[in-house]
């Protein structure tokens, strides 16, 4: 949408510059920071047995606990950040994990390398 106002109706002399350019730069900076965090190399965690993974998944689902999952998949020879969130359900060899942004991710149980239950206590309660 474009609104053209005749110059004689202007309230002040405008130089014709875009006033929102700073917002674009700050959004871009925030995006670059989040990408740097995502691409940070993650140390390899010890591989757990299937029975241990199943037990932790079952307990976390029953108690509604938040888990951190490291997958077997490597990207450019490095592991990615852990998937974190509560387990919503299980079907056909997949668990459904809810991320902080509300997105539900299906995760193959056989792709899980390591799983930990996260401490859900808030920092102000510690």
DAUR-V501212 format. One record per residue. N is the residue number from 1. SS is DSSP state (a for helix, b for strand, c for the rest). PSI is psi in radians with two decimals (999 if undefined). D_CENTER is the distance of its C-alpha to the mean C-alpha in Angstrom with 1 decimal. Layout:
BEGIN
n->{N & N}
ss->{SS & SS}
psi->{PSI & PSI}
d_center->{D_CENTER & D_CENTER}
END
This chain:
BEGIN
n->{1 & 2 & 3 & 4 & 5 & 6 & 7 & 8 & 9 & 10 & 11 & 12 & 13 & 14 & 15 & 16 & 17 & 18 & 19 & 20 & 21 & 22 & 23 & 24 & 25 & 26 & 27 & 28 & 29 & 30 & 31 & 32 & 33 & 34 & 35 & 36 & 37 & 38 & 39 & 40 & 41 & 42 & 43 & 44 & 45 & 46 & 47 & 48 & 49 & 50 & 51 & 52 & 53 & 54 & 55 & 56 & 57 & 58 & 59 & 60 & 61 & 62 & 63 & 64 & 65 & 66 & 67 & 68 & 69 & 70 & 71 & 72 & 73 & 74 & 75 & 76 & 77 & 78 & 79 & 80 & 81 & 82 & 83 & 84 & 85 & 86 & 87 & 88 & 89 & 90 & 91 & 92 & 93 & 94 & 95 & 96 & 97 & 98 & 99 & 100 & 101 & 102 & 103 & 104 & 105 & 106 & 107 & 108 & 109 & 110 & 111 & 112 & 113 & 114 & 115 & 116 & 117 & 118 & 119 & 120 & 121 & 122 & 123 & 124 & 125 & 126}
ss->{c & c & c & c & c & c & a & a & a & c & c & c & c & c & c & c & c & c & c & c & a & a & a & a & a & a & a & a & a & a & a & a & a & a & a & a & a & a & c & c & c & b & c & c & c & c & c & c & c & a & a & a & a & a & a & a & a & a & a & a & a & a & a & c & c & b & b & b & b & b & b & c & c & c & b & c & c & b & b & c & c & c & b & b & b & b & b & b & b & b & b & c & c & b & b & b & b & b & c & c & c & c & c & b & b & b & b & b & a & a & a & b & b & b & b & b & b & c & c & c & c & c & a & a & a & c}
psi->{2.37 & 2.31 & 1.99 & 2.02 & 2.29 & 2.54 & -0.56 & -0.28 & 0.04 & 2.53 & -0.37 & 2.77 & 2.00 & 2.40 & -0.06 & 0.25 & 2.64 & 2.25 & -0.21 & 0.19 & -0.60 & -0.58 & -0.69 & -0.74 & -0.71 & -0.66 & -0.71 & -0.72 & -0.75 & -0.70 & -0.77 & -0.67 & -0.74 & -0.62 & -0.67 & -0.67 & -0.74 & -0.58 & -0.02 & 2.30 & 2.43 & 2.34 & 2.59 & 2.25 & 2.71 & 2.46 & 2.29 & 2.71 & 2.72 & -0.63 & -0.66 & -0.75 & -0.77 & -0.73 & -0.77 & -0.73 & -0.80 & -0.82 & -0.78 & -0.67 & -0.75 & -0.65 & -0.07 & 0.56 & 2.74 & 2.34 & 2.77 & 2.16 & 2.22 & 2.22 & 2.78 & -0.38 & 2.30 & 2.48 & 2.03 & 0.64 & 0.16 & 2.70 & 2.63 & 3.01 & 2.66 & 2.54 & 2.23 & 2.48 & 2.99 & 2.69 & 2.14 & -0.51 & -3.13 & 2.33 & 2.39 & 0.77 & 0.22 & 2.55 & 2.75 & 2.04 & 2.30 & 2.11 & 3.02 & -0.54 & 0.06 & -0.19 & 2.37 & 2.16 & 2.26 & 2.32 & 2.20 & 2.24 & -0.63 & -0.28 & -0.10 & 2.21 & -0.78 & 2.46 & 2.40 & 2.58 & 2.25 & 2.60 & 2.09 & 0.07 & 2.41 & 2.67 & -0.51 & -0.20 & -0.17 & 999}
d_center->{34.4 & 36.9 & 39.3 & 42.3 & 44.4 & 47.8 & 48.2 & 51.0 & 48.7 & 46.1 & 45.8 & 45.3 & 45.6 & 42.3 & 41.7 & 39.6 & 36.4 & 33.0 & 31.9 & 28.2 & 27.6 & 26.0 & 23.2 & 22.3 & 22.4 & 20.1 & 17.5 & 17.8 & 17.7 & 14.4 & 12.9 & 14.6 & 13.4 & 9.6 & 10.9 & 13.0 & 10.4 & 8.6 & 12.2 & 13.5 & 15.4 & 14.5 & 17.8 & 18.9 & 19.2 & 22.4 & 22.5 & 23.3 & 25.9 & 25.2 & 27.1 & 25.0 & 21.7 & 23.5 & 24.8 & 21.5 & 19.8 & 23.0 & 23.2 & 19.5 & 20.0 & 23.4 & 22.4 & 19.1 & 17.4 & 13.8 & 13.3 & 11.5 & 12.3 & 13.2 & 14.4 & 17.7 & 16.6 & 17.3 & 16.4 & 19.3 & 20.5 & 17.4 & 14.7 & 11.0 & 8.6 & 8.9 & 7.3 & 7.7 & 9.5 & 13.1 & 15.0 & 16.6 & 19.1 & 20.7 & 22.8 & 24.3 & 22.6 & 19.1 & 16.9 & 14.7 & 11.5 & 10.0 & 6.4 & 6.7 & 7.2 & 9.8 & 9.1 & 11.0 & 10.6 & 14.0 & 14.3 & 17.8 & 19.2 & 21.2 & 18.3 & 17.2 & 18.5 & 17.7 & 16.5 & 16.7 & 17.0 & 15.3 & 17.7 & 17.0 & 19.7 & 19.0 & 20.0 & 23.1 & 24.4 & 24.6}
END
